[in-house]
Amino acid sequence: MEDKQIVDLFWARSESAILETEKKYGRYCHYIAYQILNRDTEAEEVVNDTWLKTWNTIPNNRPTGLKGYVGMICRQLLQYIQAKPAATGYTAGDGSG
């Protein structure tokens, strides 16, 4: 499915938008998150949070490049986690803990 079609699904508030985004960009976002967190479970949490934030922000925005948009959101969430590790329960880094 093309990005424009997926964005249209988000605008229509169709839950299939999340499924289509996950199919198309799930591995991409997981890769970004895993490179920082080094743990699959935490990376999956960040990816799920990415879909939620995408769901909540697209009605106010209409991104032309969905890959860049979800990648940006994923990175913003990771920056927040790195800045506030105790508050989020996530810790970036060595894979221990």
Gaussian input, Z-matrix of N, CA and C with variables (Angstrom, degrees):
# hf/3-21g

backbone

0 1
 N
 C     1     B1
 C     2     B2     1     A1
 N     3     B3     2     A2     1     D1
 C     4     B4     3     A3     2     D2
 C     5     B5     4     A4     3     D3
 N     6     B6     5     A5     4     D4
 C     7     B7     6     A6     5     D5
 C     8     B8     7     A7     6     D6
 N     9     B9     8     A8     7     D7
 C    10    B10     9     A9     8     D8
 C    11    B11    10    A10     9     D9
 N    12    B12    11    A11    10    D10
 C    13    B13    12    A12    11    D11
 C    14    B14    13    A13    12    D12
 N    15    B15    14    A14    13    D13
 C    16    B16    15    A15    14    D14
 C    17    B17    16    A16    15    D15
 N    18    B18    17    A17    16    D16
 C    19    B19    18    A18    17    D17
 C    20    B20    19    A19    18    D18
 N    21    B21    20    A20    19    D19
 C    22    B22    21    A21    20    D20
 C    23    B23    22    A22    21    D21
 N    24    B24    23    A23    22    D22
 C    25    B25    24    A24    23    D23
 C    26    B26    25    A25    24    D24
 N    27    B27    26    A26    25    D25
 C    28    B28    27    A27    26    D26
 C    29    B29    28    A28    27    D27
 N    30    B30    29    A29    28    D28
 C    31    B31    30    A30    29    D29
 C    32    B32    31    A31    30    D30
 N    33    B33    32    A32    31    D31
 C    34    B34    33    A33    32    D32
 C    35    B35    34    A34    33    D33
 N    36    B36    35    A35    34    D34
 C    37    B37    36    A36    35    D35
 C    38    B38    37    A37    36    D36
 N    39    B39    38    A38    37    D37
 C    40    B40    39    A39    38    D38
 C    41    B41    40    A40    39    D39
 N    42    B42    41    A41    40    D40
 C    43    B43    42    A42    41    D41
 C    44    B44    43    A43    42    D42
 N    45    B45    44    A44    43    D43
 C    46    B46    45    A45    44    D44
 C    47    B47    46    A46    45    D45
 N    48    B48    47    A47    46    D46
 C    49    B49    48    A48    47    D47
 C    50    B50    49    A49    48    D48
 N    51    B51    50    A50    49    D49
 C    52    B52    51    A51    50    D50
 C    53    B53    52    A52    51    D51
 N    54    B54    53    A53    52    D52
 C    55    B55    54    A54    53    D53
 C    56    B56    55    A55    54    D54
 N    57    B57    56    A56    55    D55
 C    58    B58    57    A57    56    D56
 C    59    B59    58    A58    57    D57
 N    60    B60    59    A59    58    D58
 C    61    B61    60    A60    59    D59
 C    62    B62    61    A61    60    D60
 N    63    B63    62    A62    61    D61
 C    64    B64    63    A63    62    D62
 C    65    B65    64    A64    63    D63
 N    66    B66    65    A65    64    D64
 C    67    B67    66    A66    65    D65
 C    68    B68    67    A67    66    D66
 N    69    B69    68    A68    67    D67
 C    70    B70    69    A69    68    D68
 C    71    B71    70    A70    69    D69
 N    72    B72    71    A71    70    D70
 C    73    B73    72    A72    71    D71
 C    74    B74    73    A73    72    D72
 N    75    B75    74    A74    73    D73
 C    76    B76    75    A75    74    D74
 C    77    B77    76    A76    75    D75
 N    78    B78    77    A77    76    D76
 C    79    B79    78    A78    77    D77
 C    80    B80    79    A79    78    D78
 N    81    B81    80    A80    79    D79
 C    82    B82    81    A81    80    D80
 C    83    B83    82    A82    81    D81
 N    84    B84    83    A83    82    D82
 C    85    B85    84    A84    83    D83
 C    86    B86    85    A85    84    D84
 N    87    B87    86    A86    85    D85
 C    88    B88    87    A87    86    D86
 C    89    B89    88    A88    87    D87
 N    90    B90    89    A89    88    D88
 C    91    B91    90    A90    89    D89
 C    92    B92    91    A91    90    D90
 N    93    B93    92    A92    91    D91
 C    94    B94    93    A93    92    D92
 C    95    B95    94    A94    93    D93
 N    96    B96    95    A95    94    D94
 C    97    B97    96    A96    95    D95
 C    98    B98    97    A97    96    D96
 N    99    B99    98    A98    97    D97
 C   100   B100    99    A99    98    D98
 C   101   B101   100   A100    99    D99
 N   102   B102   101   A101   100   D100
 C   103   B103   102   A102   101   D101
 C   104   B104   103   A103   102   D102
 N   105   B105   104   A104   103   D103
 C   106   B106   105   A105   104   D104
 C   107   B107   106   A106   105   D105
 N   108   B108   107   A107   106   D106
 C   109   B109   108   A108   107   D107
 C   110   B110   109   A109   108   D108
 N   111   B111   110   A110   109   D109
 C   112   B112   111   A111   110   D110
 C   113   B113   112   A112   111   D111
 N   114   B114   113   A113   112   D112
 C   115   B115   114   A114   113   D113
 C   116   B116   115   A115   114   D114
 N   117   B117   116   A116   115   D115
 C   118   B118   117   A117   116   D116
 C   119   B119   118   A118   117   D117
 N   120   B120   119   A119   118   D118
 C   121   B121   120   A120   119   D119
 C   122   B122   121   A121   120   D120
 N   123   B123   122   A122   121   D121
 C   124   B124   123   A123   122   D122
 C   125   B125   124   A124   123   D123
 N   126   B126   125   A125   124   D124
 C   127   B127   126   A126   125   D125
 C   128   B128   127   A127   126   D126
 N   129   B129   128   A128   127   D127
 C   130   B130   129   A129   128   D128
 C   131   B131   130   A130   129   D129
 N   132   B132   131   A131   130   D130
 C   133   B133   132   A132   131   D131
 C   134   B134   133   A133   132   D132
 N   135   B135   134   A134   133   D133
 C   136   B136   135   A135   134   D134
 C   137   B137   136   A136   135   D135
 N   138   B138   137   A137   136   D136
 C   139   B139   138   A138   137   D137
 C   140   B140   139   A139   138   D138
 N   141   B141   140   A140   139   D139
 C   142   B142   141   A141   140   D140
 C   143   B143   142   A142   141   D141
 N   144   B144   143   A143   142   D142
 C   145   B145   144   A144   143   D143
 C   146   B146   145   A145   144   D144
 N   147   B147   146   A146   145   D145
 C   148   B148   147   A147   146   D146
 C   149   B149   148   A148   147   D147
 N   150   B150   149   A149   148   D148
 C   151   B151   150   A150   149   D149
 C   152   B152   151   A151   150   D150
 N   153   B153   152   A152   151   D151
 C   154   B154   153   A153   152   D152
 C   155   B155   154   A154   153   D153
 N   156   B156   155   A155   154   D154
 C   157   B157   156   A156   155   D155
 C   158   B158   157   A157   156   D156
 N   159   B159   158   A158   157   D157
 C   160   B160   159   A159   158   D158
 C   161   B161   160   A160   159   D159
 N   162   B162   161   A161   160   D160
 C   163   B163   162   A162   161   D161
 C   164   B164   163   A163   162   D162
 N   165   B165   164   A164   163   D163
 C   166   B166   165   A165   164   D164
 C   167   B167   166   A166   165   D165
 N   168   B168   167   A167   166   D166
 C   169   B169   168   A168   167   D167
 C   170   B170   169   A169   168   D168
 N   171   B171   170   A170   169   D169
 C   172   B172   171   A171   170   D170
 C   173   B173   172   A172   171   D171
 N   174   B174   173   A173   172   D172
 C   175   B175   174   A174   173   D173
 C   176   B176   175   A175   174   D174
 N   177   B177   176   A176   175   D175
 C   178   B178   177   A177   176   D176
 C   179   B179   178   A178   177   D177
 N   180   B180   179   A179   178   D178
 C   181   B181   180   A180   179   D179
 C   182   B182   181   A181   180   D180
 N   183   B183   182   A182   181   D181
 C   184   B184   183   A183   182   D182
 C   185   B185   184   A184   183   D183
 N   186   B186   185   A185   184   D184
 C   187   B187   186   A186   185   D185
 C   188   B188   187   A187   186   D186
 N   189   B189   188   A188   187   D187
 C   190   B190   189   A189   188   D188
 C   191   B191   190   A190   189   D189
 N   192   B192   191   A191   190   D190
 C   193   B193   192   A192   191   D191
 C   194   B194   193   A193   192   D192
 N   195   B195   194   A194   193   D193
 C   196   B196   195   A195   194   D194
 C   197   B197   196   A196   195   D195
 N   198   B198   197   A197   196   D196
 C   199   B199   198   A198   197   D197
 C   200   B200   199   A199   198   D198
 N   201   B201   200   A200   199   D199
 C   202   B202   201   A201   200   D200
 C   203   B203   202   A202   201   D201
 N   204   B204   203   A203   202   D202
 C   205   B205   204   A204   203   D203
 C   206   B206   205   A205   204   D204
 N   207   B207   206   A206   205   D205
 C   208   B208   207   A207   206   D206
 C   209   B209   208   A208   207   D207
 N   210   B210   209   A209   208   D208
 C   211   B211   210   A210   209   D209
 C   212   B212   211   A211   210   D210
 N   213   B213   212   A212   211   D211
 C   214   B214   213   A213   212   D212
 C   215   B215   214   A214   213   D213
 N   216   B216   215   A215   214   D214
 C   217   B217   216   A216   215   D215
 C   218   B218   217   A217   216   D216
 N   219   B219   218   A218   217   D217
 C   220   B220   219   A219   218   D218
 C   221   B221   220   A220   219   D219
 N   222   B222   221   A221   220   D220
 C   223   B223   222   A222   221   D221
 C   224   B224   223   A223   222   D222
 N   225   B225   224   A224   223   D223
 C   226   B226   225   A225   224   D224
 C   227   B227   226   A226   225   D225
 N   228   B228   227   A227   226   D226
 C   229   B229   228   A228   227   D227
 C   230   B230   229   A229   228   D228
 N   231   B231   230   A230   229   D229
 C   232   B232   231   A231   230   D230
 C   233   B233   232   A232   231   D231
 N   234   B234   233   A233   232   D232
 C   235   B235   234   A234   233   D233
 C   236   B236   235   A235   234   D234
 N   237   B237   236   A236   235   D235
 C   238   B238   237   A237   236   D236
 C   239   B239   238   A238   237   D237
 N   240   B240   239   A239   238   D238
 C   241   B241   240   A240   239   D239
 C   242   B242   241   A241   240   D240
 N   243   B243   242   A242   241   D241
 C   244   B244   243   A243   242   D242
 C   245   B245   244   A244   243   D243
 N   246   B246   245   A245   244   D244
 C   247   B247   246   A246   245   D245
 C   248   B248   247   A247   246   D246
 N   249   B249   248   A248   247   D247
 C   250   B250   249   A249   248   D248
 C   251   B251   250   A250   249   D249
 N   252   B252   251   A251   250   D250
 C   253   B253   252   A252   251   D251
 C   254   B254   253   A253   252   D252
 N   255   B255   254   A254   253   D253
 C   256   B256   255   A255   254   D254
 C   257   B257   256   A256   255   D255
 N   258   B258   257   A257   256   D256
 C   259   B259   258   A258   257   D257
 C   260   B260   259   A259   258   D258
 N   261   B261   260   A260   259   D259
 C   262   B262   261   A261   260   D260
 C   263   B263   262   A262   261   D261
 N   264   B264   263   A263   262   D262
 C   265   B265   264   A264   263   D263
 C   266   B266   265   A265   264   D264
 N   267   B267   266   A266   265   D265
 C   268   B268   267   A267   266   D266
 C   269   B269   268   A268   267   D267
 N   270   B270   269   A269   268   D268
 C   271   B271   270   A270   269   D269
 C   272   B272   271   A271   270   D270
 N   273   B273   272   A272   271   D271
 C   274   B274   273   A273   272   D272
 C   275   B275   274   A274   273   D273
 N   276   B276   275   A275   274   D274
 C   277   B277   276   A276   275   D275
 C   278   B278   277   A277   276   D276
 N   279   B279   278   A278   277   D277
 C   280   B280   279   A279   278   D278
 C   281   B281   280   A280   279   D279
 N   282   B282   281   A281   280   D280
 C   283   B283   282   A282   281   D281
 C   284   B284   283   A283   282   D282
 N   285   B285   284   A284   283   D283
 C   286   B286   285   A285   284   D284
 C   287   B287   286   A286   285   D285
 N   288   B288   287   A287   286   D286
 C   289   B289   288   A288   287   D287
 C   290   B290   289   A289   288   D288

   B1=1.4536
   B2=1.5282
   B3=1.2985
   B4=1.4627
   B5=1.5351
   B6=1.3369
   B7=1.4638
   B8=1.5238
   B9=1.3159
   B10=1.4630
   B11=1.5267
   B12=1.3229
   B13=1.4617
   B14=1.5267
   B15=1.3183
   B16=1.4668
   B17=1.5259
   B18=1.3248
   B19=1.4693
   B20=1.5247
   B21=1.3233
   B22=1.4672
   B23=1.5232
   B24=1.3329
   B25=1.4698
   B26=1.5262
   B27=1.3359
   B28=1.4678
   B29=1.5224
   B30=1.3312
   B31=1.4637
   B32=1.5173
   B33=1.3170
   B34=1.4676
   B35=1.5285
   B36=1.3396
   B37=1.4712
   B38=1.5250
   B39=1.3180
   B40=1.4584
   B41=1.5258
   B42=1.3287
   B43=1.4604
   B44=1.5211
   B45=1.3191
   B46=1.4650
   B47=1.5302
   B48=1.3246
   B49=1.4671
   B50=1.5249
   B51=1.3187
   B52=1.4642
   B53=1.5194
   B54=1.3259
   B55=1.4629
   B56=1.5227
   B57=1.3184
   B58=1.4638
   B59=1.5281
   B60=1.3242
   B61=1.4651
   B62=1.5220
   B63=1.3166
   B64=1.4603
   B65=1.5262
   B66=1.3299
   B67=1.4670
   B68=1.5244
   B69=1.3122
   B70=1.4593
   B71=1.5276
   B72=1.3357
   B73=1.4618
   B74=1.5266
   B75=1.3207
   B76=1.4570
   B77=1.5222
   B78=1.3239
   B79=1.4657
   B80=1.5301
   B81=1.3115
   B82=1.4698
   B83=1.5303
   B84=1.3272
   B85=1.4706
   B86=1.5234
   B87=1.3307
   B88=1.4604
   B89=1.5283
   B90=1.3112
   B91=1.4643
   B92=1.5302
   B93=1.3172
   B94=1.4702
   B95=1.5292
   B96=1.3295
   B97=1.4630
   B98=1.5263
   B99=1.3225
   B100=1.4629
   B101=1.5290
   B102=1.3191
   B103=1.4636
   B104=1.5274
   B105=1.3144
   B106=1.4646
   B107=1.5251
   B108=1.3348
   B109=1.4608
   B110=1.5259
   B111=1.3223
   B112=1.4686
   B113=1.5250
   B114=1.3158
   B115=1.4669
   B116=1.5256
   B117=1.3256
   B118=1.4638
   B119=1.5230
   B120=1.3235
   B121=1.4661
   B122=1.5241
   B123=1.3257
   B124=1.4589
   B125=1.5247
   B126=1.3292
   B127=1.4653
   B128=1.5281
   B129=1.3248
   B130=1.4693
   B131=1.5237
   B132=1.3266
   B133=1.4688
   B134=1.5265
   B135=1.3188
   B136=1.4672
   B137=1.5271
   B138=1.3237
   B139=1.4657
   B140=1.5289
   B141=1.3197
   B142=1.4702
   B143=1.5260
   B144=1.3246
   B145=1.4676
   B146=1.5268
   B147=1.3322
   B148=1.4676
   B149=1.5164
   B150=1.3390
   B151=1.4778
   B152=1.5223
   B153=1.3250
   B154=1.4659
   B155=1.5274
   B156=1.3252
   B157=1.4658
   B158=1.5285
   B159=1.3150
   B160=1.4663
   B161=1.5197
   B162=1.3246
   B163=1.4678
   B164=1.5283
   B165=1.3274
   B166=1.4650
   B167=1.5248
   B168=1.3252
   B169=1.4635
   B170=1.5214
   B171=1.3054
   B172=1.4701
   B173=1.5232
   B174=1.3086
   B175=1.4700
   B176=1.5302
   B177=1.3156
   B178=1.4664
   B179=1.5234
   B180=1.3043
   B181=1.4635
   B182=1.5225
   B183=1.2868
   B184=1.4625
   B185=1.5328
   B186=1.3505
   B187=1.4636
   B188=1.5234
   B189=1.3134
   B190=1.4645
   B191=1.5192
   B192=1.3210
   B193=1.4585
   B194=1.5126
   B195=1.3188
   B196=1.4619
   B197=1.5275
   B198=1.3219
   B199=1.4680
   B200=1.5283
   B201=1.3065
   B202=1.4567
   B203=1.5171
   B204=1.3187
   B205=1.4637
   B206=1.5274
   B207=1.3459
   B208=1.4653
   B209=1.5247
   B210=1.3395
   B211=1.4587
   B212=1.5154
   B213=1.3264
   B214=1.4639
   B215=1.5335
   B216=1.3223
   B217=1.4632
   B218=1.5222
   B219=1.3151
   B220=1.4610
   B221=1.5294
   B222=1.3065
   B223=1.4714
   B224=1.5287
   B225=1.3246
   B226=1.4692
   B227=1.5232
   B228=1.3225
   B229=1.4652
   B230=1.5244
   B231=1.3077
   B232=1.4619
   B233=1.5220
   B234=1.3243
   B235=1.4663
   B236=1.5223
   B237=1.3190
   B238=1.4588
   B239=1.5287
   B240=1.3282
   B241=1.4638
   B242=1.5270
   B243=1.3127
   B244=1.4649
   B245=1.5241
   B246=1.3091
   B247=1.4627
   B248=1.5193
   B249=1.3175
   B250=1.4610
   B251=1.5283
   B252=1.3293
   B253=1.4649
   B254=1.5253
   B255=1.3130
   B256=1.4632
   B257=1.5232
   B258=1.3048
   B259=1.4614
   B260=1.5176
   B261=1.3256
   B262=1.4553
   B263=1.5115
   B264=1.3340
   B265=1.4473
   B266=1.5188
   B267=1.3070
   B268=1.4583
   B269=1.5195
   B270=1.3070
   B271=1.4528
   B272=1.5138
   B273=1.2873
   B274=1.4580
   B275=1.5152
   B276=1.3169
   B277=1.4466
   B278=1.4963
   B279=1.3253
   B280=1.4582
   B281=1.5219
   B282=1.3022
   B283=1.4566
   B284=1.5149
   B285=1.3114
   B286=1.4599
   B287=1.5156
   B288=1.3129
   B289=1.4518
   B290=1.4240
   A1=108.24
   A2=116.31
   A3=121.85
   A4=110.78
   A5=115.29
   A6=120.75
   A7=112.27
   A8=117.23
   A9=120.35
   A10=110.90
   A11=116.98
   A12=120.67
   A13=110.72
   A14=116.90
   A15=120.46
   A16=110.11
   A17=117.07
   A18=120.57
   A19=109.83
   A20=117.61
   A21=120.65
   A22=111.15
   A23=117.15
   A24=120.50
   A25=110.82
   A26=116.62
   A27=119.59
   A28=110.34
   A29=116.93
   A30=120.66
   A31=111.56
   A32=116.91
   A33=121.35
   A34=111.14
   A35=116.91
   A36=124.12
   A37=111.32
   A38=115.84
   A39=122.11
   A40=109.08
   A41=116.36
   A42=120.18
   A43=112.29
   A44=117.23
   A45=119.49
   A46=111.20
   A47=117.38
   A48=120.48
   A49=110.50
   A50=116.61
   A51=120.67
   A52=110.12
   A53=116.91
   A54=120.28
   A55=111.53
   A56=116.52
   A57=120.45
   A58=111.16
   A59=117.03
   A60=120.54
   A61=109.80
   A62=116.06
   A63=120.00
   A64=111.17
   A65=116.43
   A66=119.73
   A67=111.49
   A68=115.89
   A69=120.34
   A70=113.16
   A71=117.59
   A72=120.47
   A73=114.35
   A74=118.15
   A75=120.96
   A76=113.19
   A77=116.52
   A78=119.58
   A79=111.39
   A80=116.13
   A81=120.91
   A82=110.39
   A83=117.01
   A84=120.58
   A85=111.16
   A86=117.01
   A87=119.95
   A88=110.00
   A89=117.20
   A90=121.42
   A91=110.84
   A92=116.42
   A93=120.89
   A94=109.92
   A95=116.49
   A96=121.01
   A97=111.42
   A98=116.75
   A99=119.82
   A100=111.74
   A101=117.72
   A102=120.79
   A103=111.68
   A104=117.42
   A105=121.78
   A106=111.36
   A107=116.81
   A108=120.98
   A109=114.10
   A110=117.51
   A111=122.90
   A112=114.11
   A113=117.15
   A114=121.56
   A115=108.70
   A116=115.30
   A117=120.03
   A118=113.19
   A119=117.64
   A120=119.14
   A121=111.58
   A122=116.90
   A123=119.91
   A124=111.11
   A125=116.49
   A126=119.79
   A127=109.97
   A128=117.34
   A129=120.75
   A130=111.39
   A131=116.83
   A132=120.33
   A133=110.75
   A134=116.16
   A135=120.23
   A136=110.11
   A137=116.99
   A138=120.30
   A139=109.97
   A140=117.36
   A141=120.29
   A142=111.18
   A143=116.50
   A144=119.94
   A145=111.09
   A146=116.26
   A147=120.83
   A148=110.36
   A149=116.96
   A150=119.42
   A151=110.39
   A152=117.42
   A153=120.21
   A154=110.75
   A155=116.36
   A156=118.79
   A157=110.80
   A158=117.10
   A159=120.47
   A160=109.62
   A161=116.93
   A162=122.37
   A163=110.47
   A164=115.94
   A165=120.41
   A166=113.90
   A167=118.32
   A168=119.64
   A169=114.90
   A170=118.44
   A171=118.60
   A172=113.28
   A173=121.53
   A174=116.66
   A175=113.11
   A176=117.76
   A177=120.75
   A178=112.21
   A179=116.56
   A180=122.46
   A181=108.65
   A182=116.15
   A183=120.60
   A184=107.27
   A185=116.11
   A186=119.18
   A187=112.11
   A188=115.90
   A189=119.96
   A190=110.93
   A191=117.04
   A192=121.98
   A193=109.70
   A194=117.07
   A195=120.39
   A196=111.76
   A197=117.72
   A198=120.23
   A199=110.45
   A200=116.97
   A201=120.65
   A202=112.18
   A203=116.09
   A204=121.29
   A205=110.87
   A206=117.59
   A207=119.14
   A208=110.64
   A209=117.45
   A210=120.14
   A211=111.70
   A212=116.35
   A213=121.51
   A214=110.21
   A215=116.65
   A216=120.35
   A217=110.30
   A218=117.08
   A219=121.27
   A220=110.41
   A221=117.23
   A222=121.01
   A223=111.84
   A224=117.29
   A225=120.02
   A226=110.52
   A227=116.84
   A228=120.21
   A229=110.54
   A230=117.05
   A231=120.62
   A232=111.63
   A233=117.86
   A234=120.80
   A235=110.25
   A236=116.43
   A237=120.41
   A238=110.17
   A239=116.35
   A240=121.09
   A241=110.31
   A242=117.26
   A243=120.25
   A244=111.60
   A245=117.27
   A246=121.08
   A247=112.06
   A248=117.33
   A249=121.59
   A250=111.19
   A251=119.86
   A252=120.30
   A253=114.03
   A254=118.69
   A255=119.97
   A256=111.37
   A257=117.35
   A258=121.41
   A259=112.34
   A260=118.06
   A261=120.73
   A262=113.35
   A263=117.65
   A264=120.42
   A265=112.62
   A266=117.67
   A267=122.62
   A268=108.65
   A269=116.35
   A270=120.20
   A271=108.32
   A272=116.52
   A273=120.82
   A274=108.95
   A275=116.38
   A276=117.26
   A277=116.80
   A278=115.78
   A279=121.88
   A280=115.74
   A281=120.09
   A282=121.23
   A283=113.76
   A284=118.55
   A285=120.62
   A286=109.93
   A287=115.11
   A288=119.10
   A289=112.88
   D1=140.28
   D2=-179.99
   D3=-75.65
   D4=153.03
   D5=-179.87
   D6=-55.34
   D7=-43.07
   D8=-178.60
   D9=-59.61
   D10=-39.74
   D11=178.63
   D12=-65.93
   D13=-39.72
   D14=179.04
   D15=-66.54
   D16=-43.56
   D17=177.65
   D18=-61.19
   D19=-39.80
   D20=176.33
   D21=-60.49
   D22=-37.58
   D23=176.74
   D24=-64.68
   D25=-40.95
   D26=175.88
   D27=-60.70
   D28=-44.66
   D29=179.66
   D30=-63.03
   D31=-33.23
   D32=178.20
   D33=-80.95
   D34=-2.31
   D35=-179.37
   D36=61.25
   D37=36.29
   D38=177.21
   D39=-88.10
   D40=127.12
   D41=-179.80
   D42=-63.99
   D43=-19.21
   D44=177.09
   D45=-65.17
   D46=-17.37
   D47=176.41
   D48=-60.60
   D49=-41.72
   D50=179.63
   D51=-66.42
   D52=-43.40
   D53=179.32
   D54=-61.91
   D55=-43.29
   D56=179.77
   D57=-67.39
   D58=-37.93
   D59=178.22
   D60=-66.17
   D61=-42.28
   D62=178.89
   D63=-63.39
   D64=-41.43
   D65=177.90
   D66=-61.37
   D67=-42.72
   D68=-173.96
   D69=-82.45
   D70=-38.19
   D71=-171.61
   D72=-125.43
   D73=8.87
   D74=-179.05
   D75=-61.02
   D76=-46.65
   D77=-179.63
   D78=-67.45
   D79=-35.60
   D80=177.55
   D81=-61.32
   D82=-49.73
   D83=-179.25
   D84=-67.61
   D85=-38.09
   D86=178.00
   D87=-62.11
   D88=-41.15
   D89=178.02
   D90=-59.46
   D91=-46.67
   D92=179.34
   D93=-58.70
   D94=-49.14
   D95=-176.92
   D96=-66.70
   D97=-41.31
   D98=-177.99
   D99=-66.17
   D100=-33.41
   D101=179.22
   D102=-62.18
   D103=-27.12
   D104=179.51
   D105=-93.33
   D106=-45.29
   D107=-171.23
   D108=-89.58
   D109=-26.75
   D110=-179.33
   D111=59.90
   D112=24.75
   D113=176.98
   D114=-143.64
   D115=129.40
   D116=-177.15
   D117=-62.30
   D118=-44.18
   D119=-175.59
   D120=-63.98
   D121=-43.26
   D122=178.45
   D123=-68.40
   D124=-37.01
   D125=177.42
   D126=-62.47
   D127=-41.15
   D128=177.89
   D129=-63.32
   D130=-38.48
   D131=177.07
   D132=-61.23
   D133=-43.40
   D134=179.14
   D135=-64.40
   D136=-41.08
   D137=178.75
   D138=-62.39
   D139=-44.51
   D140=177.61
   D141=-61.98
   D142=-40.94
   D143=176.19
   D144=-64.17
   D145=-33.17
   D146=176.96
   D147=-62.31
   D148=-43.29
   D149=179.41
   D150=-64.99
   D151=-40.59
   D152=179.43
   D153=-63.50
   D154=-45.84
   D155=-179.74
   D156=-66.30
   D157=-35.91
   D158=176.11
   D159=-62.53
   D160=-44.97
   D161=178.47
   D162=-57.96
   D163=-42.18
   D164=-176.55
   D165=-77.74
   D166=-22.82
   D167=-174.91
   D168=-102.57
   D169=-21.52
   D170=-176.50
   D171=-65.83
   D172=-33.83
   D173=177.44
   D174=-58.62
   D175=-25.17
   D176=178.04
   D177=-90.87
   D178=-15.66
   D179=-177.96
   D180=-129.11
   D181=157.47
   D182=174.01
   D183=-133.59
   D184=80.49
   D185=-175.32
   D186=-64.40
   D187=140.96
   D188=176.61
   D189=-85.43
   D190=-27.42
   D191=177.25
   D192=-118.68
   D193=101.58
   D194=-175.68
   D195=-67.61
   D196=-35.88
   D197=179.76
   D198=-59.94
   D199=-47.92
   D200=178.44
   D201=-63.89
   D202=-36.49
   D203=-178.35
   D204=-66.94
   D205=-50.18
   D206=-179.73
   D207=-69.58
   D208=-32.37
   D209=175.73
   D210=-63.72
   D211=-40.53
   D212=178.07
   D213=-63.55
   D214=-45.02
   D215=179.54
   D216=-62.13
   D217=-45.13
   D218=179.12
   D219=-58.67
   D220=-45.41
   D221=179.12
   D222=-65.11
   D223=-38.14
   D224=177.30
   D225=-62.47
   D226=-42.46
   D227=177.98
   D228=-63.11
   D229=-40.34
   D230=178.50
   D231=-66.35
   D232=-37.71
   D233=176.46
   D234=-63.04
   D235=-40.06
   D236=177.75
   D237=-63.06
   D238=-44.07
   D239=179.71
   D240=-61.89
   D241=-42.83
   D242=179.69
   D243=-65.99
   D244=-33.39
   D245=-178.93
   D246=-77.66
   D247=-30.44
   D248=-175.01
   D249=-131.44
   D250=60.50
   D251=-175.28
   D252=-62.49
   D253=-38.62
   D254=-178.42
   D255=-69.22
   D256=-36.61
   D257=-177.99
   D258=-71.71
   D259=-31.23
   D260=-175.56
   D261=-92.42
   D262=-21.89
   D263=-175.22
   D264=87.05
   D265=-7.84
   D266=176.84
   D267=-96.45
   D268=149.15
   D269=169.93
   D270=-133.97
   D271=128.11
   D272=178.77
   D273=-84.24
   D274=144.58
   D275=170.94
   D276=137.47
   D277=-118.48
   D278=-161.73
   D279=-76.91
   D280=-7.55
   D281=179.13
   D282=87.50
   D283=0.55
   D284=177.22
   D285=-97.95
   D286=161.03
   D287=173.94
   D288=92.53

